[in-house]
Amino acid sequence: MKPTMIEVEVLLFARARELTGNAQLKLSLPEGATVKAAAQSLSEKYPVLADFLRCCRLALNEEFASGDELVPANSVLAVIPPVSGG
């Protein structure tokens, strides 16, 4: 039996936006997917992001997320690149 799929909105900032040419996109994930699985799926769908995602933080519904958190349907996942200040 095929897993139930959910839709997630992905927001891309700074370099992630430049690499993909998109500020946001949709990602289909199997129900019960984790943030880590979402990042893997994003890397597979957009290989140009694969290396870059290793140095980014991910936020799920406006909260920084750990890799093992579950991604609910209709969530917003944001790719937050490293920042420096001065």
C-alpha positions in Angstrom: 0.0 0.0 0.0 1.3 3.4 -1.0 2.0 5.8 2.0 -0.3 8.8 2.4 1.6 11.9 1.1 1.5 15.4 2.7 2.3 18.8 1.2 4.8 21.1 2.9 5.7 24.6 1.9 9.5 25.3 1.9 10.8 28.8 2.3 14.3 29.5 0.9 16.4 32.4 2.0 19.7 34.0 0.8 22.0 31.5 -0.9 19.4 28.7 -0.9 17.1 31.0 -2.9 19.9 31.9 -5.3 20.8 28.3 -5.9 17.3 27.2 -6.7 16.0 30.4 -8.2 12.9 30.1 -5.9 11.9 31.8 -2.7 9.4 29.1 -1.9 8.4 25.7 -3.3 6.2 22.8 -2.4 7.5 19.4 -1.2 5.6 16.2 -1.1 6.5 13.9 1.8 5.2 10.6 3.2 3.0 11.1 6.2 5.2 10.7 9.4 8.4 12.1 7.7 10.9 13.8 9.9 12.7 17.0 9.3 15.8 15.1 8.4 13.8 13.1 5.8 12.4 16.4 4.5 15.9 17.7 4.1 17.0 14.5 2.3 14.0 14.8 0.0 14.8 18.4 -0.7 18.4 17.5 -1.6 17.2 14.8 -4.0 14.7 17.0 -5.7 17.2 19.9 -5.9 20.7 18.4 -6.0 22.2 21.9 -6.1 21.1 22.3 -2.4 22.6 19.0 -1.2 26.0 20.3 0.0 24.6 23.7 1.1 21.9 22.1 3.4 24.6 20.6 5.6 25.5 24.0 7.0 21.9 25.3 7.3 19.4 25.2 10.1 15.8 24.2 9.4 12.8 25.7 11.0 9.4 24.0 11.2 6.5 26.4 11.6 8.7 29.2 12.7 10.6 27.2 15.3 14.1 25.8 14.9 13.7 22.1 14.5 15.8 19.0 15.2 16.2 16.3 12.6 13.9 13.8 14.4 10.9 16.1 14.7 7.9 14.9 12.7 6.6 17.2 9.9 2.8 17.6 10.0 0.8 18.2 6.9 0.5 21.8 5.7 3.6 22.8 7.6 6.1 25.5 6.6 9.7 24.4 6.5 12.3 27.2 6.3 15.9 26.7 5.2 18.0 29.1 7.3 21.5 29.7 5.9 24.4 30.5 8.3 24.6 34.2 9.1 27.5 36.4 10.3 27.3 39.7 11.9 29.6 42.5 12.7 
